Amino acid sequence: MAATGRDAPAQSATADREIVISRVISAPRELVFGAFTEVRHLSRWWGPEGFTTTTRAFEFRVGGEWEFVMHGPDGTDYQEWISWTEIAPPERIALLHGESRGDPNAFESVLTFEPDGAATRIEMRTVFPTKELRDEAVEKYHAIEGGQQTLSNLAAYVTEIVRKGVED
């Protein structure tokens, strides 16, 4: 029986401000997690279909930052900034993501990596500061489809690494 009212799980307090996307990827958890730790990997799969990424700065550590530009297929450039707030290899990454440092509309994301047999189940839970910002991300920027495409790109990338048998 589902909990309701005061007995509901704490996550329900943010349900109207969050997006949750998950995918099972046919690769070991350490490899899927590792695809997030080095810019040489991220730049090969990050973003929705048709997007490319140019990194300006990258330091994967708690408090470190990733400053980058996502180039849309229509030629639009999107300035992006991520600060890593938690790194627990190979289980969890938490981050703050906005257009730049100090962005009042930045959102928080937590990525979890769970073994699923020989595969990995990745879940990306994103919480926006307000329901309106979440709705704008979904409606204007197609955040759900973009997130699904990004995880699809990740799956294709790490699956190719597994197929080749080496991490190039």
C-alpha positions as a printed Julia matrix, in Angstrom:
168×3 Matrix{Float64}:
  0.0    0.0     0.0
  1.4    3.43   -0.93
  2.05   5.97    1.77
  0.07   9.19    1.61
 -0.09  12.45    3.53
  2.37  12.78    6.4
  3.55   9.2     5.98
  4.69   9.76    2.39
  8.42   9.45    1.62
 10.47  12.65    1.81
 11.02  12.61   -1.97
  7.36  13.46   -2.52
  8.05  16.97   -1.21
 10.03  17.67   -4.39
  7.99  15.59   -6.85
  6.6   18.64   -8.67
 10.14  20.03   -9.09
 11.97  16.94  -10.26
 12.73  14.85  -13.3
 13.85  11.24  -12.92
 15.36   9.37  -15.84
 16.88   5.91  -15.72
 18.36   3.36  -18.06
 19.99  -0.04  -17.89
 23.33  -0.06  -19.7
 25.07  -3.27  -20.79
 28.4   -2.45  -19.16
 29.99  -2.85  -15.73
 29.22  -0.18  -13.13
 32.86   0.93  -12.82
 33.02   1.62  -16.57
 29.71   3.53  -16.64
 30.8    5.57  -13.61
 34.2    6.15  -15.17
 32.63   7.69  -18.26
 31.76  10.64  -15.98
 35.21  11.09  -14.45
 37.34  12.14  -17.41
 36.65  14.86  -19.93
 38.04  12.66  -22.74
 35.04  10.41  -22.13
 32.4   13.06  -21.43
 33.15  15.0   -24.58
 32.4   11.91  -26.67
 28.86  11.25  -25.38
 27.52  14.16  -23.3
 24.3   15.81  -24.45
 21.22  15.02  -26.49
 21.32  13.71  -30.06
 23.0   16.1   -32.48
 24.79  18.12  -29.77
 28.54  18.41  -29.32
 30.43  19.67  -26.29
 33.45  21.95  -25.98
 35.09  21.97  -22.55
 36.66  25.15  -21.21
 37.67  23.81  -17.78
 37.3   20.45  -16.05
 38.24  19.25  -12.6
 36.46  16.11  -11.38
 36.61  16.4    -7.61
 34.18  17.58   -4.93
 34.11  21.34   -5.35
 35.64  21.03   -8.8
 33.94  22.5   -11.84
 33.2   21.64  -15.43
 32.7   24.69  -17.65
 31.57  23.83  -21.15
 29.56  24.88  -24.17
 26.96  22.6   -25.71
 26.59  23.23  -29.43
 23.08  22.49  -30.68
 22.41  20.99  -34.1
 20.85  24.32  -35.13
 24.07  26.2   -34.3
 22.89  27.56  -30.93
 25.53  27.55  -28.2
 24.5   26.88  -24.6
 26.9   28.0   -21.86
 26.94  25.37  -19.11
 28.53  24.97  -15.7
 28.61  22.03  -13.31
 30.08  21.83   -9.82
 30.54  18.37   -8.32
 29.05  18.28   -4.8
 29.51  14.57   -4.01
 31.55  11.8    -5.6
 31.26   8.25   -4.2
 32.88   5.87   -6.72
 31.37   3.84   -8.29
 27.93   4.43   -6.74
 26.93   8.08   -6.77
 27.66  11.52   -8.18
 25.86  14.69   -7.06
 26.21  17.99   -8.85
 24.89  21.5    -9.25
 24.2   22.47  -12.89
 23.52  25.94  -14.26
 24.55  28.33  -16.99
 27.39  29.74  -14.88
 28.72  29.87  -11.33
 26.17  31.61   -9.11
 23.23  30.92  -11.44
 20.12  31.38   -9.24
 18.25  28.9   -11.44
 20.85  26.13  -11.14
 19.44  22.69  -10.43
 20.74  19.74   -8.45
 21.22  16.29   -9.93
 22.08  13.0    -8.29
 23.25  10.11  -10.44
 23.24   6.63   -8.97
 24.9    3.59  -10.5
 23.49   0.21   -9.4
 24.68  -3.2   -10.57
 22.03  -5.07  -12.57
 23.63  -8.43  -13.22
 26.49  -7.72  -15.62
 24.83  -4.42  -16.56
 24.39  -1.12  -14.71
 21.19   0.73  -13.89
 21.85   4.47  -13.92
 19.3    6.87  -12.46
 19.48  10.62  -12.9
 17.31  12.51  -10.4
 17.19  16.26  -11.02
 15.53  18.74   -8.67
 14.85  22.3    -9.81
 14.52  25.3    -7.45
 10.86  25.79   -8.46
  8.07  23.92  -10.24
  8.05  26.68  -12.87
 11.73  26.13  -13.7
 11.13  22.39  -13.94
  8.16  22.94  -16.25
 10.17  25.35  -18.41
 13.0   22.81  -18.69
 10.51  20.13  -19.77
  8.46  22.27  -22.16
 11.0   24.69  -23.65
 14.22  22.67  -23.48
 12.74  19.15  -23.74
 14.68  18.05  -20.66
 13.09  14.61  -20.39
 13.77  13.66  -24.02
 17.22  15.28  -23.82
 18.07  13.35  -20.67
 16.92  10.09  -22.24
 18.99  10.82  -25.35
 22.03  11.69  -23.21
 21.79   8.36  -21.36
 21.33   6.63  -24.71
 24.53   8.27  -25.96
 26.3    7.13  -22.78
 25.02   3.58  -23.3
 26.24   3.52  -26.91
 29.63   4.92  -25.87
 30.36   2.47  -23.04
 28.9   -0.45  -25.0
 31.4    0.32  -27.76
 34.24   0.37  -25.21
 33.1   -3.05  -23.95
 32.86  -4.34  -27.53
 36.39  -3.17  -28.32
 37.62  -4.63  -25.04
 39.76  -1.61  -24.26
 39.3    1.82  -22.78
 40.84   4.12  -25.38
